[in-house]
Amino acid sequence: MIERLITDYCPEGVTFMQIDDVASRSSNIKWAKNGEDEFHYIDLASVDRLTRTIDVTSTITASNAPSRAQQIVRAGDVIFATTRPTQMRWTTIPDEYDGYIASTGYCVMRPDNSVILTNFLAHLLGTADFRQYVEAKQVAGNYPSIPDNRIRAYRIPVPPLEVQREIVQILDHFTALQAELEAKLQEELEARRKQYAHYRDSLMSFRERERERVRWLRMSEIGRWFGGGTPSRTVADYWRPPSIPWLSPKDMTVDTIVSTKEAVAAVALECTPLKLVSAGAVAFVVRSNILRRHLPIAQTKIAVTLNQDMRAVVPHEGILPDYVAHVSRCHREQILALAGRTDGSMAAIRRTEFLAFRIPIPPLEEQHSIVDRLDKFDALISNLGVGLTVELVARRKQYEYYRDKLLTFEEKR
């Protein structure tokens, strides 16, 4: 079908044009004229990189609008994030977001639909050719970026609208099927995670009165606790050569720590309050905005030092680190409810309440049994997650292959 359309409508090739020739710019809001009128703001974190949808927006007025909140977007606009552009964060603006305010960190393109369809332009932004162009044209800095004019200078194929419509119909259908599959796979994984959490909680549903078998100890009593800090970044010797892992909240996206994103030099242990925490500790994030939603807990398999937003415990003899990690995850919602607070603009856990929180400690043999069961169940969930990820990656690559093939044209000479 596509081949026939191309033969019929553009047998000599397709015209290529700069994006700037087929898409106009947005206008900026004049905050001084809007008083305290409320607007919804699309910042750089609002667009999901995988689903290409707008997730969360904030409500702003002239009095609290960020300096980047400037661009008025309209339904049918295509936006591309020019900050950290190789993340390929882009989307189209649906009808319900008409009139929202977008960050100046986006290049806003308003397609002339008499020349190019909105979704045709959007699909072009996902191609390998465009990614390579962005990588070559981005500007280095604290945050890599690409100027709007370089995005608009990118040359794209502009076949007749009949050809565009057919391609868009195929790619939109493929995208919808992929989104449906991903939702089903994620639903299945979430169901297994809930099943695991229920099983874990049932294993640890000890009663307070079981004192003859189970000890209820305060967190402060289960082991030796360590705090952390950040050595001065201006003292190079504290960071070079990096040899000792430095654990921070950004490492706490996994349950087991085998490496960290940053490391300090050995001299930092001699000249700063940092302490070395042995392998087998259980680490907690105690200050981070992620605590508004979740309490990250992980077991260290390596010796580490800690960021100031972390706390870690090395359990006493007779208390398994693996067990402490499992039981702490079982009670993390209660820990957050009792100890969580807002410290200025940052969420944090109060040290006193946290260390006073009590957890059940059964006999060592029973700890081993619980850990063994939960580790096996956890392995099943992890394997399922890996399998689903492989399936998702395969489907995305399949889509990308057909998308790039459908959007590759001979240029008209």
C-alpha positions in Angstrom: 0.0 0.0 0.0 2.7 2.5 1.0 4.9 1.5 -2.0 1.9 2.1 -4.3 1.2 5.5 -2.8 4.8 6.6 -3.1 4.9 5.4 -6.7 1.6 7.2 -7.5 2.3 10.5 -5.6 6.1 10.9 -5.5 7.7 8.7 -8.1 10.7 11.0 -8.4 11.4 11.2 -4.7 10.2 13.2 -1.7 10.8 16.9 -0.9 12.8 17.5 2.2 12.3 20.7 4.2 13.5 22.2 7.5 11.2 21.8 10.4 11.1 25.6 10.6 9.5 25.7 7.1 6.6 23.5 8.1 6.0 24.3 11.8 5.6 27.7 13.4 6.6 28.8 16.9 4.5 29.2 20.0 3.7 32.5 21.7 4.8 33.5 25.2 2.5 34.3 28.0 2.5 37.8 29.4 2.3 37.2 33.1 1.8 40.8 34.0 -1.6 40.8 32.3 -2.9 37.6 33.9 -3.1 38.6 37.5 -3.7 35.5 39.7 -5.3 33.4 36.9 -4.3 29.8 37.2 -2.5 27.8 34.5 -1.3 24.3 34.2 2.5 23.9 33.7 4.3 21.3 31.7 7.8 21.0 33.0 10.6 18.7 31.7 9.6 15.9 34.1 6.0 16.0 32.9 6.6 14.0 29.8 7.1 10.3 30.1 10.0 9.2 27.9 8.5 5.7 27.2 4.8 6.4 26.8 5.2 9.8 25.2 2.4 11.1 27.3 2.1 14.0 29.7 1.8 12.6 33.3 1.8 15.2 36.0 1.4 19.0 35.6 1.5 21.6 38.3 -0.8 24.6 38.8 0.9 28.0 38.7 0.0 31.7 38.7 1.9 34.9 38.0 3.1 35.0 41.6 4.7 31.5 41.7 5.4 30.6 38.1 9.0 29.4 37.4 11.0 31.6 35.2 10.9 28.9 32.5 7.1 28.8 32.4 6.6 30.9 29.3 5.4 29.1 26.2 1.7 28.7 25.5 1.0 25.4 23.8 -2.0 24.5 21.7 -3.6 21.2 20.8 -1.7 19.6 18.0 1.7 21.1 18.9 4.7 18.8 19.1 7.2 19.5 21.9 10.8 18.2 22.2 12.9 18.6 25.3 16.1 20.6 24.4 17.7 20.0 27.8 19.4 16.6 27.9 18.1 16.1 24.4 19.5 12.6 23.9 16.9 11.4 26.4 14.5 11.9 23.4 11.7 13.3 25.5 8.9 14.5 23.2 5.1 14.3 22.8 2.1 15.9 21.1 -0.3 18.2 22.9 -3.8 16.6 23.1 -7.0 18.7 23.1 -7.3 18.6 26.9 -3.9 20.3 27.3 -4.7 23.2 24.9 -3.6 26.5 26.5 -1.2 24.9 29.0 2.1 26.6 29.7 5.3 24.7 28.7 8.8 25.2 29.9 11.3 27.0 27.7 13.2 23.7 28.0 11.0 22.5 25.2 11.2 23.4 21.5 7.5 23.9 20.6 6.6 23.1 17.0 3.2 24.0 15.6 2.8 22.0 12.4 1.1 23.5 9.3 -1.4 20.7 8.8 -1.9 21.7 5.2 1.7 20.5 4.6 2.6 18.1 7.4 0.4 16.1 9.9 1.1 16.4 13.6 1.7 12.7 14.2 3.9 12.4 11.1 6.2 15.0 12.5 6.0 13.4 16.0 7.0 10.0 14.6 9.9 11.6 12.7 11.3 12.9 16.0 11.7 9.3 17.2 13.8 8.1 14.3 17.4 7.0 14.6 18.4 9.7 12.1 17.0 12.4 14.3 18.7 11.0 17.4 22.0 11.0 15.6 21.4 14.6 14.5 20.7 15.6 18.1 23.8 13.9 19.4 25.9 15.7 16.9 24.4 19.1 17.4 23.9 19.2 21.2 26.0 21.6 23.3 28.1 20.3 26.2 27.7 21.8 29.7 26.4 20.9 33.2 23.3 19.8 31.4 23.7 19.1 27.6 21.3 21.0 25.5 20.4 21.8 21.9 19.3 25.3 20.8 15.8 25.6 19.3 17.2 26.8 16.0 19.1 23.6 15.5 16.0 21.5 16.1 14.2 23.7 13.5 17.0 23.4 11.1 16.7 19.6 10.9 15.6 18.6 7.4 12.7 16.1 7.2 10.9 14.3 4.4 7.6 15.9 3.5 5.7 13.4 1.3 2.1 14.2 0.1 -0.5 14.2 2.8 -2.0 11.0 1.4 1.2 9.2 2.0 1.6 10.8 5.5 -1.9 9.7 6.5 -1.3 6.0 5.6 2.1 5.9 7.4 0.6 7.7 10.5 -2.3 5.2 10.6 0.1 2.2 10.5 2.4 3.7 13.2 -0.4 4.9 15.4 -2.0 1.5 15.3 1.3 -0.2 16.1 1.9 2.3 19.0 -1.6 1.6 20.4 -1.0 -2.2 20.3 2.4 -1.8 22.0 0.9 0.4 24.7 -1.8 -2.2 25.3 0.7 -5.0 25.6 2.9 -3.0 28.0 0.0 -2.2 30.2 -0.9 -5.9 30.4 2.6 -6.9 31.2 3.0 -4.3 33.8 -0.3 -5.3 35.3 0.9 -8.9 35.5 4.2 -7.8 37.2 2.4 -5.6 39.7 0.0 -8.5 40.6 3.0 -10.7 41.3 4.6 -8.0 43.4 1.5 -7.6 45.5 1.4 -11.4 45.9 5.0 -11.3 47.1 4.2 -8.5 49.5 1.2 -10.4 50.9 3.3 -13.5 51.4 6.1 -11.6 53.0 3.7 -9.8 55.4 2.1 -13.1 56.4 5.4 -14.6 57.2 6.2 -11.6 59.5 2.9 -11.2 61.2 4.3 -11.8 64.6 2.2 -10.8 67.6 3.4 -8.6 70.4 2.5 -11.3 72.9 4.9 -13.9 71.4 7.7 -12.6 73.7 8.8 -16.2 74.6 9.8 -16.7 71.0 10.0 -13.3 69.3 11.9 -10.3 70.6 10.5 -6.8 69.6 13.6 -4.6 69.4 13.9 -0.9 68.7 15.8 0.0 65.6 18.5 1.4 67.8 19.0 -2.0 69.5 19.4 -4.2 66.4 23.0 -3.1 65.5 25.5 -0.4 65.1 24.3 2.6 63.2 26.2 4.9 60.8 25.5 8.3 59.4 27.2 10.0 56.5 28.3 13.2 54.9 29.6 14.8 51.7 33.3 15.7 51.6 34.0 19.1 50.2 33.9 19.1 46.4 36.5 21.8 46.3 39.1 19.5 47.9 40.2 17.3 45.0 42.1 14.9 47.2 38.8 13.8 48.9 37.5 12.5 45.5 40.6 11.6 43.5 41.5 8.8 43.0 38.0 7.4 43.7 38.5 4.1 45.5 35.8 3.8 48.2 32.1 3.5 47.2 30.0 6.5 48.4 26.3 5.5 48.8 23.7 8.1 48.1 19.9 8.2 47.5 20.4 8.0 43.7 21.9 4.5 44.2 18.9 3.3 46.1 16.8 2.2 43.2 17.7 -1.5 43.8 17.4 -3.8 46.8 21.0 -4.9 46.7 24.0 -2.6 46.5 27.0 -4.0 44.5 28.3 -0.7 43.2 27.7 3.1 43.6 27.7 5.9 41.1 30.4 7.9 43.0 33.4 7.0 45.2 35.7 9.0 47.5 39.4 8.8 47.9 40.9 6.9 50.9 42.2 10.1 52.4 38.5 11.2 52.9 38.2 8.6 55.7 41.2 10.2 57.5 40.3 13.9 57.1 36.5 13.9 57.3 33.9 12.4 59.6 33.1 9.7 57.0 33.1 6.1 58.3 33.5 2.9 56.4 30.4 0.7 56.7 31.2 -3.0 56.2 29.4 -5.2 53.7 26.2 -6.7 55.0 24.8 -3.5 56.3 21.2 -2.4 55.7 20.9 1.1 54.3 18.0 3.6 54.5 17.3 6.9 52.7 16.3 9.3 55.5 16.2 12.6 53.6 14.8 12.9 50.1 11.7 14.0 48.4 11.2 10.3 47.4 10.1 9.8 51.0 6.9 11.5 50.1 6.0 8.3 48.3 8.4 5.5 49.2 11.1 4.5 51.7 14.1 3.0 49.8 15.9 0.2 51.7 18.8 -1.8 50.4 21.4 -4.3 51.7 25.0 -3.6 50.9 27.2 -6.4 49.5 30.2 -4.1 49.5 31.9 -1.8 52.0 30.6 1.8 51.6 30.7 5.3 53.0 27.4 7.2 53.2 26.0 10.4 51.9 24.5 12.7 54.6 20.9 11.7 53.5 21.6 8.0 54.3 21.7 5.9 57.5 22.9 2.3 57.7 23.0 -0.4 60.3 25.3 -3.4 60.8 23.2 -5.9 62.7 24.5 -7.5 65.9 25.4 -11.2 66.0 22.3 -13.3 65.9 20.4 -10.9 63.6 20.7 -11.5 59.9 21.1 -8.4 57.6 18.9 -10.1 55.0 16.1 -10.5 57.6 16.4 -6.9 58.8 16.1 -5.7 55.2 13.0 -7.9 54.6 11.2 -6.9 57.9 12.0 -3.2 57.3 10.4 -3.3 53.9 7.4 -5.1 55.5 7.0 -2.1 57.9 8.2 0.7 55.6 4.7 2.4 55.4 4.4 2.4 59.2 8.0 3.8 59.5 7.1 6.6 57.1 3.8 7.3 58.9 5.4 7.5 62.3 8.7 9.1 61.5 8.2 11.0 58.2 8.1 14.8 58.1 8.8 17.7 55.9 12.1 19.5 56.6 11.6 22.8 54.7 11.2 21.7 51.1 12.7 18.3 51.6 11.0 15.2 53.1 12.9 13.6 55.9 12.6 10.9 58.6 13.0 12.0 62.2 15.9 10.2 63.8 14.4 9.8 67.3 11.2 8.2 66.1 13.0 6.1 63.5 15.4 4.6 66.0 12.5 4.0 68.5 10.5 2.0 65.9 10.3 -1.6 67.0 10.6 -4.7 64.7 10.1 -8.4 65.5 13.3 -10.5 65.8 12.5 -14.3 65.9 15.2 -16.9 66.6 18.1 -17.2 64.2 16.9 -20.4 62.7 13.5 -18.9 61.9 15.2 -15.8 60.4 17.1 -18.1 58.1 13.9 -19.9 57.1 12.1 -16.7 56.4 15.0 -15.2 54.4 15.3 -18.4 52.3 11.6 -18.4 51.4 11.5 -14.7 50.6 14.7 -14.8 48.5 13.3 -17.7 46.4 10.0 -15.8 45.9 11.9 -12.6 45.2 14.0 -14.5 42.6 10.8 -15.6 40.8 9.5 -12.0 40.7 12.9 -10.8 39.5 13.0 -13.4 36.7 9.5 -12.5 35.7 10.5 -8.8 35.6 13.5 -9.6 33.5 11.4 -11.7 31.1 8.8 -8.9 30.8 11.6 -6.3 30.2 13.1 -8.4 27.4 9.6 -8.7 25.8 9.0 -5.0 26.1 12.4 -4.2 24.6 11.9 -6.6 21.7 8.5 -5.0 20.9 10.0 -1.5 21.0 12.8 -2.5 18.7 10.3 -4.0 16.3 8.3 -0.8 16.3 11.5 1.3 15.8 12.6 -0.9 12.9 9.3 -0.5 11.0 9.0 3.2 12.0 12.4 4.0 10.6 11.8 1.9 7.5 8.4 3.6 6.8 10.0 7.1 7.3 13.0 6.6 5.1 12.5 8.3 1.7 14.6 9.1 -1.4 15.0 12.8 -1.6 13.7 14.5 -4.7 16.4 16.1 -6.8 
